[in-house]
Amino acid sequence: MTEKRMTARSRVLKAGTIEVHGGAIDCTVRNLSQDGAALDVASPVGIPDEFTLLMPADHKRHQCRVIWRKEKRIGVRFR
């Protein structure tokens, strides 16, 4: 399998919150780089193509665009 990422990602296990339309969806950040992340979610249904990811432990907020979706995981690129 060919690696398509611009930068290497580090494996992590951090709580995150997907902020959408005034609401929030819990997620788990599974890997992370300066350019993007992979997020575990209960269901990708209802998650828009663009949203804000809040990572409280790091006090970070990222504007995200969904690059791919699988059954319970989504890949995002930070904007």
Long-range contacts (C-beta under 8 A, 24 or more apart in sequence): 5-33, 5-35, 5-36, 6-35, 7-33, 7-34, 7-35, 8-33, 9-33, 9-36, 9-37, 9-38, 14-55, 14-57, 14-58, 15-55, 15-56, 15-57, 16-53, 16-54, 16-55, 17-53, 17-54, 17-55, 17-56, 18-47, 18-51, 18-52, 18-53, 18-54, 19-51, 19-52, 19-53, 19-54, 20-46, 20-47, 20-48, 20-51, 20-52, 21-48, 27-53, 29-53, 29-55, 30-73, 34-78, 35-77, 35-78, 36-64, 36-67, 36-75, 36-76, 36-77, 36-78, 37-62, 37-64, 37-75, 37-76, 37-78, 38-73, 38-74, 38-75, 38-76, 39-73, 39-74, 39-75, 39-76, 40-72, 40-73, 41-72, 41-73, 41-74, 42-72, 43-72, 44-69, 44-70, 44-71, 44-72, 44-73, 44-74, 47-74, 50-79
